[in-house]
Amino acid sequence: MREAYRLNKNILVEKCIEKNIRLQIAFHYVADQELEFDVIETKIIQALTRISEKLITP
């Protein structure tokens, strides 16, 4: 999960820099079984995109 965030954090970092916002974020992974990296990465991208969209709207 850390690798998925590291590879895609620019989605959020760019918006924070643009809006001069400091943001702390944490993801907590809870599952009965390990998921494939592709599934986790897709969900991380969706989460980061949603958060960055919320930063744009007043």
TORKOL-4160 file (C-alpha; in steps of 0.2 Angstrom, whole numbers, padded with zeros to 4 digits, m for minus):
58
<pt num="1" X="0000" Y="0000" Z="0000"/>
<pt num="2" X="0014" Y="0012" Z="0004"/>
<pt num="3" X="0021" Y="0009" Z="m0014"/>
<pt num="4" X="0004" Y="0013" Z="m0022"/>
<pt num="5" X="0004" Y="0029" Z="m0012"/>
<pt num="6" X="0022" Y="0034" Z="m0016"/>
<pt num="7" X="0019" Y="0031" Z="m0034"/>
<pt num="8" X="0003" Y="0041" Z="m0035"/>
<pt num="9" X="0004" Y="0054" Z="m0022"/>
<pt num="10" X="0008" Y="0068" Z="m0035"/>
<pt num="11" X="m0011" Y="0068" Z="m0038"/>
<pt num="12" X="m0013" Y="0076" Z="m0021"/>
<pt num="13" X="0003" Y="0085" Z="m0019"/>
<pt num="14" X="0001" Y="0096" Z="m0034"/>
<pt num="15" X="m0016" Y="0102" Z="m0028"/>
<pt num="16" X="m0009" Y="0105" Z="m0011"/>
<pt num="17" X="0005" Y="0115" Z="m0017"/>
<pt num="18" X="m0006" Y="0125" Z="m0029"/>
<pt num="19" X="m0018" Y="0129" Z="m0015"/>
<pt num="20" X="m0004" Y="0132" Z="m0002"/>
<pt num="21" X="m0012" Y="0118" Z="0009"/>
<pt num="22" X="m0003" Y="0107" Z="0021"/>
<pt num="23" X="m0011" Y="0090" Z="0023"/>
<pt num="24" X="m0008" Y="0075" Z="0033"/>
<pt num="25" X="m0016" Y="0059" Z="0027"/>
<pt num="26" X="m0016" Y="0041" Z="0033"/>
<pt num="27" X="m0023" Y="0025" Z="0025"/>
<pt num="28" X="m0027" Y="0010" Z="0036"/>
<pt num="29" X="m0028" Y="m0007" Z="0027"/>
<pt num="30" X="m0040" Y="m0020" Z="0034"/>
<pt num="31" X="m0044" Y="m0036" Z="0025"/>
<pt num="32" X="m0045" Y="m0054" Z="0028"/>
<pt num="33" X="m0033" Y="m0058" Z="0014"/>
<pt num="34" X="m0020" Y="m0048" Z="0004"/>
<pt num="35" X="m0026" Y="m0040" Z="m0011"/>
<pt num="36" X="m0016" Y="m0039" Z="m0027"/>
<pt num="37" X="m0006" Y="m0023" Z="m0030"/>
<pt num="38" X="m0016" Y="m0018" Z="m0045"/>
<pt num="39" X="m0032" Y="m0018" Z="m0034"/>
<pt num="40" X="m0024" Y="m0008" Z="m0020"/>
<pt num="41" X="m0016" Y="0005" Z="m0032"/>
<pt num="42" X="m0033" Y="0008" Z="m0041"/>
<pt num="43" X="m0042" Y="0011" Z="m0024"/>
<pt num="44" X="m0027" Y="0023" Z="m0019"/>
<pt num="45" X="m0029" Y="0032" Z="m0035"/>
<pt num="46" X="m0048" Y="0034" Z="m0032"/>
<pt num="47" X="m0045" Y="0040" Z="m0015"/>
<pt num="48" X="m0032" Y="0053" Z="m0019"/>
<pt num="49" X="m0042" Y="0059" Z="m0034"/>
<pt num="50" X="m0058" Y="0061" Z="m0023"/>
<pt num="51" X="m0048" Y="0071" Z="m0010"/>
<pt num="52" X="m0039" Y="0082" Z="m0023"/>
<pt num="53" X="m0057" Y="0086" Z="m0030"/>
<pt num="54" X="m0063" Y="0091" Z="m0013"/>
<pt num="55" X="m0048" Y="0103" Z="m0011"/>
<pt num="56" X="m0053" Y="0112" Z="m0027"/>
<pt num="57" X="m0071" Y="0115" Z="m0023"/>
<pt num="58" X="m0075" Y="0129" Z="m0010"/>
